[in-house]
Amino acid sequence: MAKQRWYQAKAVDEWEKEARANPDEHQLLVLPTGAGKTVVMALIIARAIGWGMNVLVLARSRELVDQNRSTFEWWFPDHQDKVGCYCASLGQRDTEQQVIFASVQSVFKKGNQFGARRLIIIDEAHQIPPNENSQYQTLIYELAKHSDRVKILGLTASPYRLDGGTIFGPGQQFDSVAYAVPLSVLINENYITRPKTLDVTKVDLKGIKKTAGDFNKAQVEHRFLRISLGEEILRCANEKQANSVLIFASGVSHAQALKAELEDLGEHPRVVTGDTLPILRGAAIESFTQRKTRFLINVECLTTGFDAPCVDMVVTARMTESPALFLQMVGRGFRKYPGKDVCWVLDYGGNIDRHGAIDSDTYGIDTIKPPSEGKGKAPTRVCPSCFAINPASAADCHKCGLKFPRKKKEFVASREEILAEATWLDVLHVTFRRHESGQALKRDSVRVTYKCHCENSPMNIRYVSEWLCVEHKGFPRRKAEDYFIRAGHGLPPRRVEETLEIVNHPRFPKPSKIEVKKDGKYDKILDYNYEF
């Protein structure tokens, strides 16, 4: 048998200790993405077999069902005769074996076919809806009829729902967290890849309303459609030599816009949405995991159950109020992969500022919602490190000793400045195109994009942009006039269409060099060099 990691063995021991001490309660095990939850599951199943318990292992996708079963059979080949599978999409409907791996969609109405099952293990337990009529609850209710005492164990990387509410505590499916290993521990001991955050362009996301517990999707997508991010994403990918970039777009239109931007820059991205046909989705994912496709853009498809260890850059071009969802997105880059020491994170949605640094033990401390206290109950807070429930006034966690911050935190993971000092760049090519404001009361402008030679970049290419606001008044207009004067031309027209005709003429002067300096999160062009 392969060697288990120390925290995997401890997770099993802590669950057994908690389960024996509280036989009528149901526990959770919390392990970050890439920590090997399927291995922990296999170890627990092997113990349950030794105790003579019949086990039902549930997951929501055929991929997870097959993965969980294959992992167990690899670790414990002598127990293969005790294993069965019930998953319609896999074409298997076993019910008699001591251990059954099943998809909840296939079995939730067939609980009476599995006899007495003493242990139910639920993978990705945060996906269990609170609805009493859900598929999970329907199945659990039916299984309870055939056993005097059913034990439920959940495994997850984030023990809270998408709205931030915990799935354990009073009135919840699970009573407590038996064991949780902090993400920082696994990073420091090199079990998973370290995430590092790059400074990126700030997207204006102020004033967006909330719908059903999260930010309004249509409003978020509208804001992202007003700004072009393709050049910066490509530049960051080139500078960090990222070969597998997973992009979470804010909507289908936004995904297509990003795809078009990257294609204009010479890349060949793929897009996966909820409407993508399974065969096309499978082909896109396979091309990405084999590193034949560098950029994979998705819309709410690849947050859970998507296993691509090659991911070395995650781009969140969306915002969410959910600490669970953001952690799941970034977690796609946690798995180890040959030659991958860091997973770069480009967070355009302000999610790190909202939830905290991903690799901090206090991640989500302000956005994880404790169980409902009910009338007359003192308010509580959840420790984001070990998930113990503490009094709201506690200065530190009673279980793990984590000190709760008393002042506003600096929510910054490991950040790097892409270019700090002013430098002259050789201009290889210049493009002019219309930039639509996206708002009725705001005017369009001309976007100028410089393709430059830059030795600080692995591919020696860097893109810099600026805007000529010819239809505006005041300083923006004067800035556009200054651009034309520097180019040895008269004042620009008052309309974008006429301006584009002039600047796109072959005889319109283009600078051979530009002086650029990083100004916060933006590039600032300080000077131009023309060779008249």
N, C-alpha and C positions, 0 to 999 in steps of 0.2 A: 504493500500500500504506500502511496505517495506520502510525503511528510506534510502535515498540517501546520499552518502558521499559529503562533502563540495566541493571537487574539481570536482565531477561529476555535481553537480548543477551549479557550476561556468562555467564549460565547455559549458553547454547548454546556459546559459545567455550570455556568451561572443560570442558564435556563432550567436545567435539571434541578438545581437547588431551589430556585424560585417556584417551580412547578410542584415540587414535593411539599414545600412549606405552605403553598396556597393552592390546593388541588381543585378548588372550585373557581379559580380565576384563570384568565387567559392573558398570555404575555406576548410582548413584542421583542424582537432582536433588531437593533439598528446598526447597519454596516454600510458605509459609503459605497457608491458605485465603484466597481473595480476591486472591492475588498474580498470578493469570493463568497457571496451569499449562498450560491449553489453548493459549495463545498460544506459550509456549515449545515445546510439542509441535509446533505447526504450523511454527515456524521450523526445528526439527530435521528434520521430514519434508521440508521444501523443500530443505534441504541434501542429504539422502539421495537425493532424486530427481535432483539435479544430479550426484551421484556414481554414479548408475545402480543404486542399491540398491532391491530390493523390500522393502516395509515392511508389517508387520502390527501394527495398533494395537489393544490389548485393553482392555476395561473390563467391569465386572460388571453394569451395568444398561443398558437400552435408552436411558434418558435421557442417560447419559454418552456412549454410542456416538454418538447423534445430535448431541449438543453438540460433541464432538470433531471430528466430520466437518464440521459446519456452520461451526465456527470456522476450520478449515483452508481450506474453500472460500471463506470471506469474505476471508481474508487473501491467498489465492493463487487467484483466479478463473481464471487461465490454466491451472491444473493440474487443473481439474475433470474433464477427460476421463481422467485417470490414477487417479481415485478410485472405489472400490467399497465395498460394505457387505455384511457377512454377519451378520445378526441376525434370528432367527426371529420375534421379537415385532414387528419392523419390517417383516416380510414381504419381506426381501431376502436373497439368497444368492449374492453375487458372489464369484468366486475368481480371476479372471484379471488384474485391474487391478494396477498397480504398487504402489498403496497400498490396503490393505483395512482398514476400521474394523470391528471385530467384537466381539460379546459372547462372553466365554470359555465361557459355558454352551452356546452354539450351535456352537462350532467345536472344542471340546477333543478330540473323537473324529475330527476330519476334517482333521488336519494334513497328510495326504498329498494333499489337494486344492489346496493353495496353492503347490506347487512350492518353489523355493529362495527363502527369505525371509532376507535377510542381517541385517535389523534388526527386532527385536520391541520395541515400546514398550508398557509396562504402566502404565495409569493407576491411581491409588490403590493403589500397589504394596504398602502395608502390609497389604492384604487377602490377600496370597498366603499360604496356610497352609504350615507347615513339612513337612507330610505329603508324602512322595515320590510318593504315588498321587493327589495332588490334580489337579484339572482343569488347572491351569497347568502342572504338571510333566509330565502326560501329553501335553499339546500340545507343549511345548518339546522333549521327547524325540523326538516324531515329526518335528517340523520339522528337528531336527538331522540326521536321516537324509538330508535332501535338500540340505543345504548343508554345505560343509566348515568353515565358521566362522560361527556365529550370534552376533550381538551383541544383548545384552538391556539395555534402558534402563528404569529405573523412575522414576516421578514420584510424589511424595507430600508431604503436609504434615507427616507424622510418621513417621520411618524406624524405627519400632519397633512390635511387635505389641501387642495388647491386654494381654498380660502384662508389658509393659515391655521385653521382650527385643528387641535390635536385629535388623534384617533384613539387615544387612551385616556383613562380617567373616568370619573363618575358619568354614567349614562352613555359611555362609548363602547364599541365592540371589544376593545382590549382594556384590561385593568391597569397594566403597568408595563414599563420597559424593563425587561430583565437584564439587558446588557446593551451598551452602546459604546462603540469605539470612535473617538473623535477623528475627524478628517486630518487634523494637523499631525496627529500621532503617526498615521499611515504615510503621510507625506514625508515627515522627518525620518522615518525608518525605511523610506524608499520602496514601499509596497505599491504606491500609486504615483502617478505623474504629478509634479508640482504645477499648479496653475499660476500664471503670471499675467498681470493686467497691463495693457498698453493704453496710454492716453489717446483718446480719439475725439473727433469733432463732436461738439455738444449739440444735440438735437433739441429744439424747442418743444418740450412736452408739458408745459405749464397749462393748468386749467382743464385738463382732460377729465371728463366725468367718469364715474364708476357705474358699471352695470353688472348685476349678478355677482358682486363681490370682487370684481377685477376691473381694470381700466377698459373703457368702451373701445372695442376692437376697431370699429369704423373710424373713430376719431384718431386713434393711434396710427392706423395705416395712412390716414390723410396727412398727418404731420410728417411721416417718413417719406411719403411720395413727394413732398416739397423739397427734399434735399437729396443730392447725389452722393452716394457713399462708395460706389464701385472703385473709383480710383484710389481712395484711401485704403480700402480693404486689400486691394491688390498690392499697393505699396508696402503695407505692413506684412503681408504674406511673403513678398519678395525679400524684404529686409530681414525677416526672421526665418527665411528658408522653409516656410511651412508648405508641406506637400499635400495635406488633406484638410481642407478648410470647410467646416460645417457651419452653414449660415441659417439662423432662425429668422425668417422674415415676418413682418407684421400682418401680412395678408397675401392673397393670391396675386393681386395687381402689383403689390410691392415686390413679390418674388420675381414676377416677370420683368419688372423694371430693373431689378438688380442683375438679372440674367442678361438683359440687353446691354447694360453698362459694361459688364465684364466681357461680353462678346465683342463690343466695340474696342476693347483694350486687348483683343487677341486671345482671350481665354475661351474655354468650351465648357461652361457650367451646365449642370443638370438641375432640374426642378422637380420636387416631389410634393404633392398636395393630397388632400383627402379624396380628390376626384381622379387622381392618377390611377390608371388601370393596374391591377396587381402585377401583370407581366412586365409592364414598363417600369413600375416602381422597383421590382426585383432587379431588373437590368441596370437601373440607375444606381442602386445601392451596391450591386456587385462590382460595377465599374469603379465606384468610389472606394470600396474596401480593398480593391486590387490596385489602387493608386493609378488607374488609367484616367480617372476624372479627378481634377484637383479641387473644384468647388462644387459642393452639393448644397443647394438651397431648398429648405423645406418650410412648410406651413403647418404647424401643430401635428406633425407626423412622427418625428423621431426623438421625442422627449423621454420615452420609457421603452425598455426592451430592445433598443437598437444598440447592437454590439459592434463597434468599429474601433478597435484599439489603435488604428493608424491615425485617428484624428489628432492633429497637433495644433489646431487653431479653431476656436469656437467664436462665432460672431453672433451676438444677440441684438439683432436689429428690431427689437420689440421691447415693450415694457410690461411688467407684471407685478401685481401686488402680492403674488404668492411666493413665499420663500421656497416652498417645495418645488414649484415649477422652474424657478431660476436655477436651483441646485441641480435639478434633473437635466436641464439643458447643458449647463457647464460640465456636469458629470460625464457627458459623452466623451470628454477628452481625458478622463482620469486614468484609463487603463494603460498599462505599460506596453511599449512597442519598441522593437529594436531601433536604436538610434534616436529615440525620442526622449529627451531629458526634461522638456518643458511643454506644457500646453498653454499657448497664448490665448488670452481672452480679450475680445474687443466688445465692450459693453456700451452700446449706443442708447440703451433704454434707461439709464440711470439706476439700474437694479442693484449695483453694489452700494451706491449711496443710500439706497432704500433699505436694504437688508443687512448690509455689513460685508466685510471682506470674506470671501468664500472660504479661505483657509484659516479663519479665526474661530476660536472656541465660542465666541459670542455671536456668530452668524445667526441672524434671524431673531435676536433677543427682543427687538421692538415689533416684530411682525408675526411671531408665533403666538397664537391665541390659546390661552389655557382653557381647560374644560369649564363649562358653565358652572358657576358656583351655586346658583339657586338662591332663593330668599334666605336671608339670615346667615349666609355663609361668608366668611372672610375672603376677600379677593386673593388670587394666587398668581404666580408667574412660573413659567416653565424654564428650567435650566437648559440652554441650547447645547450644552456639552454632553450631559448624561441624561437629560430629559426627566429629571426628578421634578416633582411639583413642590414649589416652595411658597411661603407666604409672600404677598406682594411687597412687603416691607423688608424682606430679607436682604442683608448686605452681601451674603455669599450663599452658595448652594450647600444644603445640609448633607448632601450625599457625596459630591465630588470636591467641594471646597472652592469652586470657581467663584471669583469675586465679580459681582455684578457692577457694571460701570454706573457711576453716579452723575456723569456729565456727558455732554454730547461727544460722540466718538468720531475719530477720523477714519471714515470708512474707505480705506485705501489698501488694496493688496499690494503686491510687488509691482511698482510702476516704473516705466522707463521713458525718458524723453527720446523721441526718434531723432531729432536734430535740434541741438540747443544753440549753437553759435551761427552767426550770419556767414554765409558762404556764397561764392559766385558759382553758378551752374551753367554749363553749356546747353543751349536750347537746340534740340534736334528737330522738333516739329511743333507747330502751333495750330490749334483748332479753335474756331469761333462757332458758337451755336446759341440758339435761343434758350434762355432759362425761364421757365414759366413759374410765376410766383405761387399759383394755386389758390390765390385769394382774390375776390372780386374787387376789393378796394386797393390792392397793391399792383404795381406795374411790373411787367416782365423786364428782363435785362439780357445782356449778352455775356455768356460765360466764355472766358478765355482759358484754355488748358494748354500748359506747356509740358511737352515731353522732354525731359532733361537727362543729360549724362550725370550720374552721381556715383562716385567711387565708394561711397559709404554703403551703397546698396549691393547685395549679392549679384543681381543681374545688371548692375550699373545703370539702372533706369529709375527715375523718380518723376512723378506727376505733380505739378503745382497749378492751382487754379486761382483766378480772380474774376470779378464781375464788373462790367461796364454798364452803369445805370443811366443810360442816355435819356430815358423818359422820365427820370426823377427830377427833383429840384434840390437846391441847396448843395451841401457837401458832396452827396453821391454824384450829382451831375457835374460839379466842378472836377471831381476825381476822373470822370470819364473824359472830360475836355482835356485835362492834363495828359492823359494817356495818348490822345491824338496829337497833341502838340509835341510831345516827346518823339513821336514817330515821324515828325516833320510834315504833318498833315494839318489841314484846317480844322475848325471845330466840327464835332460829329453832328449828324442829323438828330432830330428829336424823336425819331421812331426806330424801333428795333429792326424792322424789315429793311429800311434804307441803310442802317448801320451795317447789317450783315452783308449787304451787297458790296459795300466799300471794303470792309476788312477781309472779305473772302476773295477779293480781286488779287490776282497773282502779283501785282505791282505794289500792293500795300505793304509797307515795311514791317518786318518781324524782327524782334530783338535776337541777337546772336547769343547773348548772355543775360541772365537775371540774377540779382542779389537777393537771397532769401534768408529769412530768419524765422525761427519758431516763436510765435507770439501766443503763449498759453497753449491752446489746443489747435491753433490755426497757423497756416503759413502766411507770412507777411512779406510781400515783395517790396524791397527797399529801393532798388534802382534797376535801370535797364542799360544795355549796351547795344547800340545799333551800328552797323557797318554800312554807312551810306556810300 
